Amino acid sequence: ADVVSQGWWSVAPDTCETVISGELKRRYFYHYAISRPLNVEWNGSFSFCGDDDPQFRITGAADCEQRGFRTIGYRQIDVGTNKSYALDI
């Protein structure tokens, strides 16, 4: 199955937001985050497509620029066999 990247979620400081509901069905998830007030970026070495559209959903991780998107480095999360996971940023 192709990778699907999607975003964006806005989370206010000192709050929680559920971005994936229900039981987790995969072992690996990926995230990329920006704190605009702090000008801090959490990125990684796993390249997937992203977009400035606040509600993008992109299938496939290849040829991002040729398809009108940009390549973003995401961090990998290994949730193992857990059915839920909380990420603190």
N, CA, C and O atoms as a MOPAC input file, in Angstrom:
PM7 MOZYME 1SCF
protein

 N      0.84900 1    -1.18900 1     0.00000 1
 C      0.00000 1     0.00000 1     0.00000 1
 C      0.88900 1     1.24400 1     0.00000 1
 O      1.93600 1     1.27400 1     0.64500 1
 N      0.46200 1     2.24500 1    -0.71700 1
 C      1.20200 1     3.50100 1    -0.76400 1
 C      1.09800 1     4.25600 1     0.55600 1
 O      0.12400 1     4.12600 1     1.29600 1
 N      2.11900 1     5.04000 1     0.82500 1
 C      2.12300 1     5.93500 1     1.98200 1
 C      1.11000 1     7.05100 1     1.73400 1
 O      0.98600 1     7.54900 1     0.61500 1
 N      0.39400 1     7.43500 1     2.77600 1
 C     -0.51100 1     8.57800 1     2.70100 1
 C     -0.03800 1     9.59200 1     3.73100 1
 O      0.05200 1     9.28900 1     4.92100 1
 N      0.26400 1    10.80400 1     3.26200 1
 C      0.61200 1    11.87900 1     4.19000 1
 C     -0.55700 1    12.85100 1     4.23100 1
 O     -1.20900 1    13.10600 1     3.21900 1
 N     -0.81000 1    13.38500 1     5.41400 1
 C     -1.91400 1    14.33300 1     5.53400 1
 C     -1.64900 1    15.31400 1     6.66300 1
 O     -0.84800 1    15.04700 1     7.55800 1
 N     -2.31300 1    16.42400 1     6.61500 1
 C     -2.13700 1    17.45200 1     7.63800 1
 C     -3.06900 1    18.59900 1     7.32600 1
 O     -3.91400 1    18.47800 1     6.43900 1
 N     -2.95500 1    19.57600 1     7.94500 1
 C     -2.24000 1    19.95700 1     9.13500 1
 C     -3.21000 1    20.03800 1    10.29100 1
 O     -4.40100 1    20.27400 1    10.08800 1
 N     -2.72500 1    19.84700 1    11.48500 1
 C     -3.51900 1    20.03200 1    12.68600 1
 C     -2.89300 1    21.15600 1    13.48400 1
 O     -1.67300 1    21.21100 1    13.63600 1
 N     -3.71100 1    22.04100 1    13.98600 1
 C     -3.24300 1    23.11100 1    14.86600 1
 C     -3.55200 1    22.71400 1    16.29900 1
 O     -4.68900 1    22.38400 1    16.63600 1
 N     -2.53300 1    22.74900 1    17.13200 1
 C     -2.68700 1    22.38400 1    18.53300 1
 C     -2.20600 1    23.55500 1    19.37500 1
 O     -1.05800 1    23.98300 1    19.25400 1
 N     -3.06400 1    24.06100 1    20.21000 1
 C     -2.70200 1    25.18200 1    21.07800 1
 C     -1.70000 1    24.72000 1    22.13100 1
 O     -1.71600 1    23.55500 1    22.52800 1
 N     -0.83500 1    25.61000 1    22.58300 1
 C      0.13100 1    25.25300 1    23.62600 1
 C     -0.56000 1    24.69200 1    24.87100 1
 O     -1.63600 1    25.14700 1    25.26000 1
 N      0.07400 1    23.70600 1    25.47800 1
 C     -0.40500 1    23.07900 1    26.72100 1
 C     -1.75400 1    22.39600 1    26.56300 1
 O     -2.51300 1    22.29100 1    27.52600 1
 N     -2.06000 1    21.92900 1    25.34800 1
 C     -3.29800 1    21.17600 1    25.11500 1
 C     -2.96200 1    19.88100 1    24.39800 1
 O     -1.83100 1    19.67600 1    23.95800 1
 N     -3.95200 1    19.01200 1    24.28600 1
 C     -3.81500 1    17.74400 1    23.57000 1
 C     -4.79500 1    17.72400 1    22.40600 1
 O     -5.85100 1    18.35400 1    22.45400 1
 N     -4.43600 1    17.00400 1    21.37800 1
 C     -5.29800 1    16.87800 1    20.20400 1
 C     -5.18500 1    15.45000 1    19.68300 1
 O     -4.07700 1    14.94000 1    19.51700 1
 N     -6.31000 1    14.80400 1    19.42700 1
 C     -6.30600 1    13.47500 1    18.82600 1
 C     -6.31000 1    13.64200 1    17.31900 1
 O     -7.24100 1    14.21300 1    16.75200 1
 N     -5.25700 1    13.13800 1    16.66800 1
 C     -5.18600 1    13.27600 1    15.21300 1
 C     -5.45500 1    11.95900 1    14.50100 1
 O     -5.78300 1    11.95200 1    13.31500 1
 N     -5.32200 1    10.85300 1    15.20800 1
 C     -5.68800 1     9.54100 1    14.66800 1
 C     -6.62000 1     8.90500 1    15.68500 1
 O     -6.21300 1     8.61900 1    16.81100 1
 N     -7.85600 1     8.68500 1    15.29800 1
 C     -8.81200 1     8.10900 1    16.24100 1
 C     -8.91000 1     6.60000 1    16.03300 1
 O     -8.58400 1     6.08100 1    14.96500 1
 N     -9.35600 1     5.92300 1    17.05400 1
 C     -9.49800 1     4.47000 1    16.98100 1
 C     -8.18600 1     3.76200 1    17.25800 1
 O     -7.17900 1     4.39300 1    17.58000 1
 N     -8.21100 1     2.44000 1    17.13000 1
 C     -7.01800 1     1.64000 1    17.37700 1
 C     -5.99500 1     1.82000 1    16.26900 1
 O     -6.34900 1     1.91600 1    15.09300 1
 N     -4.73300 1     1.86500 1    16.64700 1
 C     -3.66000 1     1.93700 1    15.66200 1
 C     -3.51100 1     0.57200 1    14.99700 1
 O     -3.46400 1    -0.45500 1    15.67400 1
 N     -3.43900 1     0.56900 1    13.68400 1
 C     -3.39400 1    -0.68500 1    12.94300 1
 C     -2.03900 1    -0.93200 1    12.28800 1
 O     -1.84500 1    -1.94200 1    11.61200 1
 N     -1.11100 1    -0.01200 1    12.49000 1
 C      0.22700 1    -0.16200 1    11.91500 1
 C      1.27200 1    -0.00200 1    13.01300 1
 O      0.99300 1     0.52900 1    14.08800 1
 N      2.47600 1    -0.47300 1    12.71900 1
 C      3.55800 1    -0.37000 1    13.69500 1
 C      4.26100 1     0.98000 1    13.61400 1
 O      4.66100 1     1.53200 1    14.63900 1
 N      4.41400 1     1.51500 1    12.40400 1
 C      5.17200 1     2.75100 1    12.21800 1
 C      4.25900 1     3.90000 1    11.81100 1
 O      3.37800 1     3.75200 1    10.96400 1
 N      4.49100 1     5.03500 1    12.43000 1
 C      3.82800 1     6.28000 1    12.08000 1
 C      4.90300 1     7.33400 1    11.94700 1
 O      6.01800 1     7.16000 1    12.44100 1
 N      4.57500 1     8.42300 1    11.28400 1
 C      5.55900 1     9.46400 1    11.00600 1
 C      4.94900 1    10.81700 1    11.32000 1
 O      3.75600 1    11.03400 1    11.10800 1
 N      5.76900 1    11.72600 1    11.82400 1
 C      5.25700 1    13.05300 1    12.13100 1
 C      6.28000 1    14.11800 1    11.78500 1
 O      7.48700 1    13.88200 1    11.73500 1
 N      5.74200 1    15.28300 1    11.55300 1
 C      6.52200 1    16.49300 1    11.30800 1
 C      5.75500 1    17.60400 1    12.00100 1
 O      4.53600 1    17.69800 1    11.85200 1
 N      6.43600 1    18.43600 1    12.74700 1
 C      5.74000 1    19.49000 1    13.48500 1
 C      6.54400 1    20.77700 1    13.46400 1
 O      7.77100 1    20.77200 1    13.36000 1
 N      5.81800 1    21.87600 1    13.56600 1
 C      6.41900 1    23.20800 1    13.63500 1
 C      5.73900 1    23.96200 1    14.77400 1
 O      4.51600 1    23.93000 1    14.91400 1
 N      6.54400 1    24.63600 1    15.57900 1
 C      6.01300 1    25.59000 1    16.54000 1
 C      6.29500 1    26.96700 1    15.96900 1
 O      7.43300 1    27.43600 1    16.00300 1
 N      5.27800 1    27.60900 1    15.45300 1
 C      5.48000 1    28.92500 1    14.83400 1
 C      5.91700 1    29.98700 1    15.85000 1
 O      6.81400 1    30.77400 1    15.54800 1
 N      5.31100 1    30.03400 1    17.04800 1
 C      5.76500 1    31.06200 1    17.99600 1
 C      7.23500 1    30.88100 1    18.40500 1
 O      7.94500 1    31.86600 1    18.61000 1
 N      7.68900 1    29.63400 1    18.52400 1
 C      9.06000 1    29.37400 1    18.95600 1
 C     10.03000 1    29.22700 1    17.78900 1
 O     11.24600 1    29.19900 1    17.98100 1
 N      9.48000 1    29.13300 1    16.56900 1
 C     10.28400 1    28.91400 1    15.36800 1
 C     11.13800 1    27.64700 1    15.51600 1
 O     12.32800 1    27.64500 1    15.20200 1
 N     10.50100 1    26.56600 1    16.00300 1
 C     11.15500 1    25.27100 1    16.19000 1
 C     10.49000 1    24.26800 1    15.25400 1
 O      9.27600 1    24.29300 1    15.04700 1
 N     11.31800 1    23.38300 1    14.69200 1
 C     10.81900 1    22.39200 1    13.73600 1
 C     11.26700 1    20.99900 1    14.19600 1
 O     12.43600 1    20.80100 1    14.52900 1
 N     10.34600 1    20.04400 1    14.21200 1
 C     10.65600 1    18.65700 1    14.51500 1
 C     10.54300 1    17.88600 1    13.21100 1
 O      9.44100 1    17.57500 1    12.75900 1
 N     11.68300 1    17.57800 1    12.60900 1
 C     11.66700 1    16.85500 1    11.34700 1
 C     12.59600 1    15.65200 1    11.45500 1
 O     13.25800 1    15.45500 1    12.47400 1
 N     12.64000 1    14.85100 1    10.38900 1
 C     13.45400 1    13.64300 1    10.41600 1
 C     13.92100 1    13.25400 1     9.04000 1
 O     13.89300 1    14.06300 1     8.11300 1
 N     14.34700 1    12.02400 1     8.90200 1
 C     14.99500 1    11.55700 1     7.66800 1
 C     14.09600 1    10.71800 1     6.76200 1
 O     14.57900 1    10.15300 1     5.78100 1
 N     12.81800 1    10.62200 1     7.06200 1
 C     11.89800 1     9.86900 1     6.22000 1
 C     11.13600 1    10.85300 1     5.32800 1
 O     10.33000 1    11.64400 1     5.81800 1
 N     11.38900 1    10.80000 1     4.03800 1
 C     10.85300 1    11.79700 1     3.10400 1
 C      9.49700 1    11.39800 1     2.54200 1
 O      9.34200 1    10.33500 1     1.94100 1
 N      8.52000 1    12.27400 1     2.75100 1
 C      7.18600 1    12.13100 1     2.19400 1
 C      6.74600 1    13.48000 1     1.65300 1
 O      7.38200 1    14.50300 1     1.91100 1
 N      5.65500 1    13.47400 1     0.90300 1
 C      5.13700 1    14.71700 1     0.32900 1
 C      4.33400 1    15.49000 1     1.37100 1
 O      3.74200 1    14.91400 1     2.28400 1
 N      4.33400 1    16.80000 1     1.20700 1
 C      3.53500 1    17.68600 1     2.04300 1
 C      3.06700 1    18.85800 1     1.21100 1
 O      3.48200 1    19.02100 1     0.06400 1
 N      2.21000 1    19.66700 1     1.78200 1
 C      1.65300 1    20.79600 1     1.05700 1
 C      1.30700 1    21.89600 1     2.05300 1
 O      1.19600 1    21.64500 1     3.25300 1
 N      1.13700 1    23.11200 1     1.55000 1
 C      0.74100 1    24.22100 1     2.41100 1
 C     -0.76400 1    24.26100 1     2.64300 1
 O     -1.23300 1    24.96300 1     3.53800 1
 N     -1.52100 1    23.51800 1     1.85000 1
 C     -2.96800 1    23.42400 1     2.04700 1
 C     -3.21500 1    22.88200 1     3.45300 1
 O     -2.66300 1    21.83700 1     3.79800 1
 N     -4.02200 1    23.55200 1     4.27700 1
 C     -4.20300 1    23.11700 1     5.66400 1
 C     -4.89900 1    21.76600 1     5.81500 1
 O     -4.90500 1    21.20300 1     6.91000 1
 N     -5.48200 1    21.23500 1     4.74400 1
 C     -6.15300 1    19.94000 1     4.85100 1
 C     -5.71300 1    19.01200 1     3.72300 1
 O     -6.54200 1    18.37400 1     3.07400 1
 N     -4.40100 1    18.94200 1     3.49600 1
 C     -3.91200 1    18.09500 1     2.41300 1
 C     -3.98300 1    16.61500 1     2.77100 1
 O     -3.92600 1    16.23500 1     3.94000 1
 N     -4.10800 1    15.80100 1     1.74500 1
 C     -4.04300 1    14.33400 1     1.84500 1
 C     -3.40800 1    13.85500 1     0.54600 1
 O     -4.00100 1    13.97900 1    -0.52600 1
 N     -2.19400 1    13.30400 1     0.64500 1
 C     -1.41200 1    12.95400 1    -0.53500 1
 C     -1.05200 1    11.47500 1    -0.47500 1
 O     -0.49900 1    11.00900 1     0.52100 1
 N     -1.35900 1    10.74800 1    -1.52300 1
 C     -0.99600 1     9.33900 1    -1.62600 1
 C      0.30900 1     9.22400 1    -2.39800 1
 O      0.46400 1     9.81700 1    -3.46600 1
 N      1.24500 1     8.45800 1    -1.85000 1
 C      2.53200 1     8.24900 1    -2.49300 1
 C      3.58400 1     9.22000 1    -1.99900 1
 O      3.28300 1    10.36600 1    -1.66200 1
 N      4.85200 1     8.73900 1    -1.95800 1
 C      5.93800 1     9.56400 1    -1.43400 1
 C      6.95400 1     9.94000 1    -2.50700 1
 O      7.95600 1    10.58600 1    -2.20000 1
 N      6.72000 1     9.55300 1    -3.74900 1
 C      7.68900 1     9.81400 1    -4.82100 1
 C      7.27000 1    11.02500 1    -5.64700 1
 O      6.09200 1    11.37600 1    -5.72700 1
 N      8.26800 1    11.64500 1    -6.25400 1
 C      8.03800 1    12.73300 1    -7.22100 1
 C      7.18400 1    13.86000 1    -6.65600 1
 O      6.30600 1    14.37600 1    -7.34800 1
 N      7.42700 1    14.24200 1    -5.42200 1
 C      6.60100 1    15.26000 1    -4.76200 1
 C      6.57500 1    16.57200 1    -5.55300 1
 O      5.50000 1    17.09200 1    -5.85300 1
 N      7.74000 1    17.10200 1    -5.88700 1
 C      7.80500 1    18.39200 1    -6.58100 1
 C      7.15500 1    18.32700 1    -7.96300 1
 O      6.48300 1    19.26700 1    -8.38600 1
 N      7.36100 1    17.21700 1    -8.65600 1
 C      6.76400 1    17.07300 1    -9.99000 1
 C      5.23700 1    17.02500 1    -9.92200 1
 O      4.55400 1    17.32800 1   -10.90000 1
 N      4.71300 1    16.64400 1    -8.76500 1
 C      3.25900 1    16.58700 1    -8.58500 1
 C      2.71400 1    17.85500 1    -7.93800 1
 O      1.52800 1    17.92300 1    -7.61600 1
 N      3.56800 1    18.85900 1    -7.74500 1
 C      3.10800 1    20.13400 1    -7.19900 1
 C      3.16700 1    20.23100 1    -5.68900 1
 O      2.59500 1    21.15500 1    -5.11100 1
 N      3.84700 1    19.29800 1    -5.03400 1
 C      3.97600 1    19.31100 1    -3.58500 1
 C      5.42500 1    19.60700 1    -3.22100 1
 O      6.22700 1    19.95900 1    -4.08600 1
 N      5.75700 1    19.46800 1    -1.95300 1
 C      7.15200 1    19.58900 1    -1.53400 1
 C      7.52500 1    18.36500 1    -0.70800 1
 O      6.66200 1    17.72000 1    -0.11200 1
 N      8.79900 1    18.05400 1    -0.67800 1
 C      9.28600 1    16.92200 1     0.10400 1
 C      9.61300 1    17.41200 1     1.50900 1
 O     10.30800 1    18.41200 1     1.69200 1
 N      9.09300 1    16.68100 1     2.50200 1
 C      9.29100 1    17.02800 1     3.90600 1
 C      9.91300 1    15.82700 1     4.60400 1
 O      9.53500 1    14.68600 1     4.33700 1
 N     10.86500 1    16.07800 1     5.49600 1
 C     11.46300 1    15.01300 1     6.30300 1
 C     10.66200 1    14.78100 1     7.57300 1
 O     10.53400 1    15.67300 1     8.41100 1
 N     10.12900 1    13.58600 1     7.70700 1
 C      9.31000 1    13.21400 1     8.85800 1
 C     10.11600 1    12.33800 1     9.82000 1
 O     11.06000 1    11.66300 1     9.41000 1
 N      9.74100 1    12.35500 1    11.08700 1
 C     10.32100 1    11.46700 1    12.09200 1
 C      9.47300 1    10.21000 1    12.19600 1
 O      8.24900 1    10.26300 1    12.07400 1
 N     10.12800 1     9.08800 1    12.42000 1
 C      9.41900 1     7.81500 1    12.55600 1
 C      9.11400 1     7.53400 1    14.02500 1
 O      9.92600 1     7.80600 1    14.90900 1
 N      7.92600 1     6.98600 1    14.26200 1
 C      7.51700 1     6.53300 1    15.59200 1
 C      7.22400 1     5.04000 1    15.47400 1
 O      6.42800 1     4.63100 1    14.62900 1
 N      7.85300 1     4.23500 1    16.30200 1
 C      7.59200 1     2.80000 1    16.34400 1
 C      6.67500 1     2.55000 1    17.53600 1
 O      7.11300 1     2.61600 1    18.68400 1
 N      5.39600 1     2.26100 1    17.26500 1
 C      4.44000 1     2.04500 1    18.34900 1
 C      4.39400 1     0.58500 1    18.77900 1
 O      3.67200 1     0.22500 1    19.70900 1
 N      5.17500 1    -0.26100 1    18.08900 1
 C      5.19000 1    -1.67900 1    18.43300 1
 C      3.82600 1    -2.29900 1    18.25000 1
 O      3.21200 1    -2.14700 1    17.19400 1
 N      3.34500 1    -2.99100 1    19.25400 1
 C      2.02600 1    -3.61600 1    19.17900 1
 C      0.96500 1    -2.81300 1    19.92000 1
 O     -0.16300 1    -3.27700 1    20.08400 1
 N      1.32000 1    -1.61200 1    20.36800 1
 C      0.36500 1    -0.76100 1    21.08800 1
 C     -0.79800 1    -0.37800 1    20.17700 1
 O     -0.61300 1    -0.14400 1    18.98300 1
 N     -1.96000 1    -0.31900 1    20.73500 1
 C     -3.16200 1     0.07000 1    19.99000 1
 C     -3.45600 1     1.56000 1    20.11700 1
 O     -4.33100 1     2.09000 1    19.43300 1
 N     -2.70500 1     2.24100 1    21.01500 1
 C     -2.82800 1     3.68400 1    21.17100 1
 C     -1.44600 1     4.21900 1    21.50600 1
 O     -0.56900 1     3.48000 1    21.95400 1
 N     -1.26500 1     5.51800 1    21.28200 1
 C      0.04900 1     6.11700 1    21.51100 1
 C     -0.15300 1     7.61400 1    21.68500 1
 O     -0.97500 1     8.21700 1    20.99400 1
 N      0.59000 1     8.21400 1    22.60200 1
 C      0.56000 1     9.65200 1    22.80100 1
 C      1.94700 1    10.21200 1    22.52900 1
 O      2.94000 1     9.70900 1    23.05600 1
 N      2.01600 1    11.23700 1    21.72000 1
 C      3.27300 1    11.89000 1    21.38400 1
 C      3.28400 1    13.26300 1    22.03000 1
 O      2.38100 1    14.06700 1    21.79800 1
 N      4.28900 1    13.53500 1    22.83200 1
 C      4.45400 1    14.85700 1    23.44500 1
 C      5.47500 1    15.63300 1    22.64200 1
 O      6.59600 1    15.16900 1    22.43400 1
 N      5.09400 1    16.80500 1    22.19300 1
 C      6.01700 1    17.68100 1    21.45600 1
 C      6.22800 1    18.93400 1    22.27100 1
 O      6.96900 1    19.82400 1    21.85500 1

